[in-house]
Amino acid sequence: MTFSNVPYVILALGMIALLLVGVVLMTKAKAEHGRAATLGMAGCIVLLLGEVYDIVRIFTLESVIEAVGVSNITAVYLVTALIGMLFTAVGVGLLIWAVIARRTPAQQPQAPNWQQPQQQYGRQQPQPQAPPEWQPQSPPQPSPSPQPGWQDPERPGWQNPQG
């Protein structure tokens, strides 16, 4: 490796660190995002392998030149560059797929089966009724009875039980 390759290797190591962080974050997000996180993690791993491949290619370039000769280096370089480009294309493709992948929505907690509190006094307001197919299937509930205790006879809607 020559001195001119040092900046490339430093940048490649930075990219490797970034991709490792991506793998860790997507592993943690797998429970929430499901298949999308798995696809993103696979994309980061493929890109990580591509960066490792490029670093190995930089270190072995001189020995490859000696093995095949200077006249054949163009063909060898073309093949090695295509392999590197394949890693990049597959990795980016997986990341794009992860972005557009359908996520399973987080399950909503079931609402408790509770009734509205009964009014203690005053006029009964009509409650809007939902269509029957929207209403939960439960046994009919008895209508609310008047609340015990003193009730103001001056308030409209109060009925005297004696008359």
PyRosetta script that sets phi, psi and omega in degrees:
from pyrosetta import init, pose_from_sequence

init()
pose = pose_from_sequence("MTFSNVPYVILALGMIALLLVGVVLMTKAKAEHGRAATLGMAGCIVLLLGEVYDIVRIFTLESVIEAVGVSNITAVYLVTALIGMLFTAVGVGLLIWAVIARRTPAQQPQAPNWQQPQQQYGRQQPQPQAPPEWQPQSPPQPSPSPQPGWQDPERPGWQNPQG")
pose.set_psi(1, 134.6)
pose.set_omega(1, 179.6)
pose.set_phi(2, -94.8)
pose.set_psi(2, 169.9)
pose.set_omega(2, -179.5)
pose.set_phi(3, -64.8)
pose.set_psi(3, -27.9)
pose.set_omega(3, -179.5)
pose.set_phi(4, -69.8)
pose.set_psi(4, -18.6)
pose.set_omega(4, 179.3)
pose.set_phi(5, -86.9)
pose.set_psi(5, -10.6)
pose.set_omega(5, -176.6)
pose.set_phi(6, -61.2)
pose.set_psi(6, -46.8)
pose.set_omega(6, 178.8)
pose.set_phi(7, -60.6)
pose.set_psi(7, -37.4)
pose.set_omega(7, 178.8)
pose.set_phi(8, -63.8)
pose.set_psi(8, -43.2)
pose.set_omega(8, -179.2)
pose.set_phi(9, -65.8)
pose.set_psi(9, -38.8)
pose.set_omega(9, 178.4)
pose.set_phi(10, -63.9)
pose.set_psi(10, -44.1)
pose.set_omega(10, 177.8)
pose.set_phi(11, -65.2)
pose.set_psi(11, -38.8)
pose.set_omega(11, 178.2)
pose.set_phi(12, -64.7)
pose.set_psi(12, -37.5)
pose.set_omega(12, 177.1)
pose.set_phi(13, -66.5)
pose.set_psi(13, -36.7)
pose.set_omega(13, 174.7)
pose.set_phi(14, -63.0)
pose.set_psi(14, -41.5)
pose.set_omega(14, 177.9)
pose.set_phi(15, -65.3)
pose.set_psi(15, -38.3)
pose.set_omega(15, 177.5)
pose.set_phi(16, -62.1)
pose.set_psi(16, -43.1)
pose.set_omega(16, 178.6)
pose.set_phi(17, -62.6)
pose.set_psi(17, -42.4)
pose.set_omega(17, 178.6)
pose.set_phi(18, -62.3)
pose.set_psi(18, -42.6)
pose.set_omega(18, -179.9)
pose.set_phi(19, -68.5)
pose.set_psi(19, -34.5)
pose.set_omega(19, 176.1)
pose.set_phi(20, -64.9)
pose.set_psi(20, -40.1)
pose.set_omega(20, 176.2)
pose.set_phi(21, -62.8)
pose.set_psi(21, -40.5)
pose.set_omega(21, 177.3)
pose.set_phi(22, -60.6)
pose.set_psi(22, -41.9)
pose.set_omega(22, 178.7)
pose.set_phi(23, -62.8)
pose.set_psi(23, -43.6)
pose.set_omega(23, -179.2)
pose.set_phi(24, -64.8)
pose.set_psi(24, -44.7)
pose.set_omega(24, -179.1)
pose.set_phi(25, -65.0)
pose.set_psi(25, -38.4)
pose.set_omega(25, -179.6)
pose.set_phi(26, -73.9)
pose.set_psi(26, -27.7)
pose.set_omega(26, 174.0)
pose.set_phi(27, -65.2)
pose.set_psi(27, -41.1)
pose.set_omega(27, 178.8)
pose.set_phi(28, -69.7)
pose.set_psi(28, -31.4)
pose.set_omega(28, -178.0)
pose.set_phi(29, -86.3)
pose.set_psi(29, 0.6)
pose.set_omega(29, -176.3)
pose.set_phi(30, -61.6)
pose.set_psi(30, -37.8)
pose.set_omega(30, -179.4)
pose.set_phi(31, -65.7)
pose.set_psi(31, -35.4)
pose.set_omega(31, -177.1)
pose.set_phi(32, -84.6)
pose.set_psi(32, -38.7)
pose.set_omega(32, -173.5)
pose.set_phi(33, -105.7)
pose.set_psi(33, -9.2)
pose.set_omega(33, 173.8)
pose.set_phi(34, 61.3)
pose.set_psi(34, -123.5)
pose.set_omega(34, -173.6)
pose.set_phi(35, -62.6)
pose.set_psi(35, -34.2)
pose.set_omega(35, -179.9)
pose.set_phi(36, -61.8)
pose.set_psi(36, -42.2)
pose.set_omega(36, 178.3)
pose.set_phi(37, -67.5)
pose.set_psi(37, -36.5)
pose.set_omega(37, 178.0)
pose.set_phi(38, -65.2)
pose.set_psi(38, -42.5)
pose.set_omega(38, 177.5)
pose.set_phi(39, -64.7)
pose.set_psi(39, -42.3)
pose.set_omega(39, 178.0)
pose.set_phi(40, -63.3)
pose.set_psi(40, -40.1)
pose.set_omega(40, 178.4)
pose.set_phi(41, -65.0)
pose.set_psi(41, -41.2)
pose.set_omega(41, 177.8)
pose.set_phi(42, -63.9)
pose.set_psi(42, -39.3)
pose.set_omega(42, 177.1)
pose.set_phi(43, -62.8)
pose.set_psi(43, -42.9)
pose.set_omega(43, 178.0)
pose.set_phi(44, -64.1)
pose.set_psi(44, -39.1)
pose.set_omega(44, -179.9)
pose.set_phi(45, -66.5)
pose.set_psi(45, -41.7)
pose.set_omega(45, 178.5)
pose.set_phi(46, -64.8)
pose.set_psi(46, -42.6)
pose.set_omega(46, 176.5)
pose.set_phi(47, -64.2)
pose.set_psi(47, -35.8)
pose.set_omega(47, 176.5)
pose.set_phi(48, -63.1)
pose.set_psi(48, -44.4)
pose.set_omega(48, 176.9)
pose.set_phi(49, -63.2)
pose.set_psi(49, -36.1)
pose.set_omega(49, 177.2)
pose.set_phi(50, -64.6)
pose.set_psi(50, -39.7)
pose.set_omega(50, 177.4)
pose.set_phi(51, -66.5)
pose.set_psi(51, -41.6)
pose.set_omega(51, 177.0)
pose.set_phi(52, -62.9)
pose.set_psi(52, -41.2)
pose.set_omega(52, 177.6)
pose.set_phi(53, -60.2)
pose.set_psi(53, -43.3)
pose.set_omega(53, 179.2)
pose.set_phi(54, -64.5)
pose.set_psi(54, -39.8)
pose.set_omega(54, 177.8)
pose.set_phi(55, -65.1)
pose.set_psi(55, -43.3)
pose.set_omega(55, 177.7)
pose.set_phi(56, -62.2)
pose.set_psi(56, -39.6)
pose.set_omega(56, 179.0)
pose.set_phi(57, -62.4)
pose.set_psi(57, -39.8)
pose.set_omega(57, 177.9)
pose.set_phi(58, -63.5)
pose.set_psi(58, -44.0)
pose.set_omega(58, -178.2)
pose.set_phi(59, -69.0)
pose.set_psi(59, -31.0)
pose.set_omega(59, -175.3)
pose.set_phi(60, -99.0)
pose.set_psi(60, 2.8)
pose.set_omega(60, -176.4)
pose.set_phi(61, -60.3)
pose.set_psi(61, -43.3)
pose.set_omega(61, -178.9)
pose.set_phi(62, -64.5)
pose.set_psi(62, -41.1)
pose.set_omega(62, -179.8)
pose.set_phi(63, -70.4)
pose.set_psi(63, -32.1)
pose.set_omega(63, 176.9)
pose.set_phi(64, -66.7)
pose.set_psi(64, -40.4)
pose.set_omega(64, 178.2)
pose.set_phi(65, -62.1)
pose.set_psi(65, -41.9)
pose.set_omega(65, 178.8)
pose.set_phi(66, -66.8)
pose.set_psi(66, -35.3)
pose.set_omega(66, -176.6)
pose.set_phi(67, -74.1)
pose.set_psi(67, -41.1)
pose.set_omega(67, -175.3)
pose.set_phi(68, -98.8)
pose.set_psi(68, -16.5)
pose.set_omega(68, -178.5)
pose.set_phi(69, 90.9)
pose.set_psi(69, 156.9)
pose.set_omega(69, -176.6)
pose.set_phi(70, -67.9)
pose.set_psi(70, -30.3)
pose.set_omega(70, -177.1)
pose.set_phi(71, -69.1)
pose.set_psi(71, -27.5)
pose.set_omega(71, -178.0)
pose.set_phi(72, -101.4)
pose.set_psi(72, 5.5)
pose.set_omega(72, -174.3)
pose.set_phi(73, -65.8)
pose.set_psi(73, -28.6)
pose.set_omega(73, -179.3)
pose.set_phi(74, -62.7)
pose.set_psi(74, -45.3)
pose.set_omega(74, 179.7)
pose.set_phi(75, -65.7)
pose.set_psi(75, -41.1)
pose.set_omega(75, 179.9)
pose.set_phi(76, -66.5)
pose.set_psi(76, -42.8)
pose.set_omega(76, 179.7)
pose.set_phi(77, -64.1)
pose.set_psi(77, -38.8)
pose.set_omega(77, 178.4)
pose.set_phi(78, -61.5)
pose.set_psi(78, -45.5)
pose.set_omega(78, -179.4)
pose.set_phi(79, -65.0)
pose.set_psi(79, -44.4)
pose.set_omega(79, -179.0)
pose.set_phi(80, -67.6)
pose.set_psi(80, -35.3)
pose.set_omega(80, 177.6)
pose.set_phi(81, -68.6)
pose.set_psi(81, -38.2)
pose.set_omega(81, 177.1)
pose.set_phi(82, -64.1)
pose.set_psi(82, -38.8)
pose.set_omega(82, 177.4)
pose.set_phi(83, -63.5)
pose.set_psi(83, -43.7)
pose.set_omega(83, 177.7)
pose.set_phi(84, -62.4)
pose.set_psi(84, -41.1)
pose.set_omega(84, 179.0)
pose.set_phi(85, -66.8)
pose.set_psi(85, -32.8)
pose.set_omega(85, 177.3)
pose.set_phi(86, -63.9)
pose.set_psi(86, -43.0)
pose.set_omega(86, 175.9)
pose.set_phi(87, -58.4)
pose.set_psi(87, -45.7)
pose.set_omega(87, -178.3)
pose.set_phi(88, -65.1)
pose.set_psi(88, -44.4)
pose.set_omega(88, -178.2)
pose.set_phi(89, -64.2)
pose.set_psi(89, -44.0)
pose.set_omega(89, -179.6)
pose.set_phi(90, -67.1)
pose.set_psi(90, -42.9)
pose.set_omega(90, -179.3)
pose.set_phi(91, -63.6)
pose.set_psi(91, -46.2)
pose.set_omega(91, 179.2)
pose.set_phi(92, -67.4)
pose.set_psi(92, -37.6)
pose.set_omega(92, 177.0)
pose.set_phi(93, -60.9)
pose.set_psi(93, -41.5)
pose.set_omega(93, 177.2)
pose.set_phi(94, -65.5)
pose.set_psi(94, -38.6)
pose.set_omega(94, 178.2)
pose.set_phi(95, -66.2)
pose.set_psi(95, -39.8)
pose.set_omega(95, 177.0)
pose.set_phi(96, -64.9)
pose.set_psi(96, -42.3)
pose.set_omega(96, 178.1)
pose.set_phi(97, -61.0)
pose.set_psi(97, -38.6)
pose.set_omega(97, 179.3)
pose.set_phi(98, -64.8)
pose.set_psi(98, -34.9)
pose.set_omega(98, -179.3)
pose.set_phi(99, -69.4)
pose.set_psi(99, -39.1)
pose.set_omega(99, -176.8)
pose.set_phi(100, -94.3)
pose.set_psi(100, -1.5)
pose.set_omega(100, -179.1)
pose.set_phi(101, -65.5)
pose.set_psi(101, 145.9)
pose.set_omega(101, 178.6)
pose.set_phi(102, -72.4)
pose.set_psi(102, 129.0)
pose.set_omega(102, 178.6)
pose.set_phi(103, -98.2)
pose.set_psi(103, 141.6)
pose.set_omega(103, 175.2)
pose.set_phi(104, -77.9)
pose.set_psi(104, 126.4)
pose.set_omega(104, -177.5)
pose.set_phi(105, -66.1)
pose.set_psi(105, 147.2)
pose.set_omega(105, 177.0)
pose.set_phi(106, -63.2)
pose.set_psi(106, 138.4)
pose.set_omega(106, -177.1)
pose.set_phi(107, -70.3)
pose.set_psi(107, 130.2)
pose.set_omega(107, 179.6)
pose.set_phi(108, -79.5)
pose.set_psi(108, 137.2)
pose.set_omega(108, 176.3)
pose.set_phi(109, -65.6)
pose.set_psi(109, 141.4)
pose.set_omega(109, -179.7)
pose.set_phi(110, -68.9)
pose.set_psi(110, 134.6)
pose.set_omega(110, 178.3)
pose.set_phi(111, -71.2)
pose.set_psi(111, 138.6)
pose.set_omega(111, 178.8)
pose.set_phi(112, -66.2)
pose.set_psi(112, 150.2)
pose.set_omega(112, -179.6)
pose.set_phi(113, -84.6)
pose.set_psi(113, 89.4)
pose.set_omega(113, -178.8)
pose.set_phi(114, -121.1)
pose.set_psi(114, 156.8)
pose.set_omega(114, 178.9)
pose.set_phi(115, -104.0)
pose.set_psi(115, 155.8)
pose.set_omega(115, 176.9)
pose.set_phi(116, -68.2)
pose.set_psi(116, 145.3)
pose.set_omega(116, 178.6)
pose.set_phi(117, -64.8)
pose.set_psi(117, 146.6)
pose.set_omega(117, -178.4)
pose.set_phi(118, -77.1)
pose.set_psi(118, 145.2)
pose.set_omega(118, 178.6)
pose.set_phi(119, -76.8)
pose.set_psi(119, 139.3)
pose.set_omega(119, -178.2)
pose.set_phi(120, -86.0)
pose.set_psi(120, -30.1)
pose.set_omega(120, 179.4)
pose.set_phi(121, -155.2)
pose.set_psi(121, 169.9)
pose.set_omega(121, 176.3)
pose.set_phi(122, 94.5)
pose.set_psi(122, 177.8)
pose.set_omega(122, -176.5)
pose.set_phi(123, -77.3)
pose.set_psi(123, 142.2)
pose.set_omega(123, 177.0)
pose.set_phi(124, -75.7)
pose.set_psi(124, 127.5)
pose.set_omega(124, 176.8)
pose.set_phi(125, -88.0)
pose.set_psi(125, 136.4)
pose.set_omega(125, 176.8)
pose.set_phi(126, -67.5)
pose.set_psi(126, 133.7)
pose.set_omega(126, 179.9)
pose.set_phi(127, -92.8)
pose.set_psi(127, 133.5)
pose.set_omega(127, 177.3)
pose.set_phi(128, -65.2)
pose.set_psi(128, 138.1)
pose.set_omega(128, -178.0)
pose.set_phi(129, -102.1)
pose.set_psi(129, 132.2)
pose.set_omega(129, 175.7)
pose.set_phi(130, -82.4)
pose.set_psi(130, 157.1)
pose.set_omega(130, 176.3)
pose.set_phi(131, -57.1)
pose.set_psi(131, 151.6)
pose.set_omega(131, -175.4)
pose.set_phi(132, -57.6)
pose.set_psi(132, -33.0)
pose.set_omega(132, -177.9)
pose.set_phi(133, -71.2)
pose.set_psi(133, -15.8)
pose.set_omega(133, 178.7)
pose.set_phi(134, -89.1)
pose.set_psi(134, -19.5)
pose.set_omega(134, -175.1)
pose.set_phi(135, -81.4)
pose.set_psi(135, 143.2)
pose.set_omega(135, 178.7)
pose.set_phi(136, -68.0)
pose.set_psi(136, 149.4)
pose.set_omega(136, 179.4)
pose.set_phi(137, -85.2)
pose.set_psi(137, 101.6)
pose.set_omega(137, 177.7)
pose.set_phi(138, -141.4)
pose.set_psi(138, 160.0)
pose.set_omega(138, -179.8)
pose.set_phi(139, -63.7)
pose.set_psi(139, 149.8)
pose.set_omega(139, -179.5)
pose.set_phi(140, -62.5)
pose.set_psi(140, 142.1)
pose.set_omega(140, -179.5)
pose.set_phi(141, -99.1)
pose.set_psi(141, 144.9)
pose.set_omega(141, 177.5)
pose.set_phi(142, -66.8)
pose.set_psi(142, 150.8)
pose.set_omega(142, 179.9)
pose.set_phi(143, -68.4)
pose.set_psi(143, 149.9)
pose.set_omega(143, -177.2)
pose.set_phi(144, -68.1)
pose.set_psi(144, 138.4)
pose.set_omega(144, 178.3)
pose.set_phi(145, -93.4)
pose.set_psi(145, 160.6)
pose.set_omega(145, 179.6)
pose.set_phi(146, -60.2)
pose.set_psi(146, 147.6)
pose.set_omega(146, 179.6)
pose.set_phi(147, -73.0)
pose.set_psi(147, 142.1)
pose.set_omega(147, 178.2)
pose.set_phi(148, -71.0)
pose.set_psi(148, 160.0)
pose.set_omega(148, 177.6)
pose.set_phi(149, 106.6)
pose.set_psi(149, -179.6)
pose.set_omega(149, -176.8)
pose.set_phi(150, -71.6)
pose.set_psi(150, 136.3)
pose.set_omega(150, 175.5)
pose.set_phi(151, -127.1)
pose.set_psi(151, 140.8)
pose.set_omega(151, -175.9)
pose.set_phi(152, -70.2)
pose.set_psi(152, 117.1)
pose.set_omega(152, -179.4)
pose.set_phi(153, -70.8)
pose.set_psi(153, -16.3)
pose.set_omega(153, 180.0)
pose.set_phi(154, -79.3)
pose.set_psi(154, -17.1)
pose.set_omega(154, -178.3)
pose.set_phi(155, -76.4)
pose.set_psi(155, 134.4)
pose.set_omega(155, 178.2)
pose.set_phi(156, -63.8)
pose.set_psi(156, 146.8)
pose.set_omega(156, 178.8)
pose.set_phi(157, 95.0)
pose.set_psi(157, -11.1)
pose.set_omega(157, 178.7)
pose.set_phi(158, -80.9)
pose.set_psi(158, 133.6)
pose.set_omega(158, -179.7)
pose.set_phi(159, -117.2)
pose.set_psi(159, 134.3)
pose.set_omega(159, 177.9)
pose.set_phi(160, -80.6)
pose.set_psi(160, 119.3)
pose.set_omega(160, -178.0)
pose.set_phi(161, -65.6)
pose.set_psi(161, -15.6)
pose.set_omega(161, -178.4)
pose.set_phi(162, -95.2)
pose.set_psi(162, -7.8)
pose.set_omega(162, -178.5)
pose.set_phi(163, 179.8)
pose.dump_pdb("model.pdb")
